[in-house]
Amino acid sequence: QVQLVESGGGLVQPGGSLRLSCAASGSIFSVGSMGWYRQAPGKERDLVATVTSGGTTNYADSVKGRFTISRDNAKNTVYLQMNSLTPEDTAVYYCNARITRWGISNVYWGQGTQVTVSS
């Protein structure tokens, strides 16, 4: 069994910062690419950022220069540092990871954490 557990969401004022964390646990052989996605009410789930096991990052244009994705391979954990937040960043944020166990690779998702940017 594999679990991705997110933490760090909450309510923040415009211009503020939050740091999200997502830890993978279970019988894991290896973790490949990890990422963050978000879904606002009435909208589709969109890519925010991804990071490969080697540290190569990719960002949505809307968050470039404000968000930073990173990972700790020893802890199977991915982080998202979010700065200069705006109300448009309000959404449920989901992490995902490509995890190999018993020779089979699958993408797993966390349960989501709410981020609300409001004054």
N, C-alpha and C positions, 0 to 999 in steps of 0.2 A: 504494500500500500504506500502511496506517495501523497504527501500533503504540501500545499503551498499556503503559508499563513502570512497575511499582510497585517501591517500595523502602521500607525502614524498619521492617519487621516484626522480630519476635524474641521472646525470652523476657524477661519482666519480672515483678517481684514485685507482689503485691497492693498497691494504693495508688500504684503507680508510673505513669510516663508514657511514651508513645511518640508519635512523629510519623511518619505515613505520607506518602509522596509518590507521585504518578502523573503521568508526563509523556507527552503525546501527540505523536507525530512522524509524518512522512510528507507526502504531498501533500494538505495540508489547506487548504480555503478558509475555513471558519469552524467554531468550536466552540461549541455551545449548552450545554445543561445538563450538568453533570458531577456524579458522585456516588460514594458508597462503599456497598457492600453487604457482608454477611458471612454465612458459612455454617459453622455448628458441625457436628461429626460427627453424622450421623443426622438432621439438621434441614434445613429448606429455606433457601434464600438469602433473607435479609431486608434491607430497606432500613436503612441507618444514617443517612445524611445526603445531601442534595443541595444544589447551589448553581447558580443560573442565571448566564448571562453578565453579567447586571446586578448580581449579588451577593446576590440573595434566597436565603435559606437555609431548609432544612426538616430536621427531626431526628426520629428515632424517639424515643418517650417514654423508652425505657430509657437513652438516652445524653444527653438534654437536661441542660445544666448541667455536663457532664463532657467532652464532645467538642466541638470546633470545626472546622468545615469552612471552607476558604478556597481561593482560586484566584489564579493569576497569569496573566492573559489574554495577556500578552506572551510568556510561556513555554509556553502551553497546558498548564499544570500545575495539579493540584488537590492540596490537602493535607488531612490529617486529624490534628489535634492531639488526643490521647487522654490524659486525666488521670484520676486516681482509679480506675485500672483494677481490676477484680474478676475472679475466675476465670470468671464468666459471660460475660466479654468474649472469652474464648478462642474463636478461629475463624480461618478463612481469610478475609481481607479482599480484596475485589475492587473495583477502580474501574471506572467506565464513563463514557462521554461520547457525546453526540450530535454527530456530525461531518458536516459537509457538504463534499463534494468532487465536482467536475464536475457540480454542480447536483443531486446526490442526497444525501439525508440518511439516515444509518444510525446505530444505536447500536453502539458497539464496547466490548469488555471487555478488561481486563488479565488476566494469567495468575494473579493471586492472590498474596498474601503472608501467611505464617502469623504470627499473634499468639497467644502463649501466656502466660497470666497464672497464675503458680504460685509458691509459696514453696519 
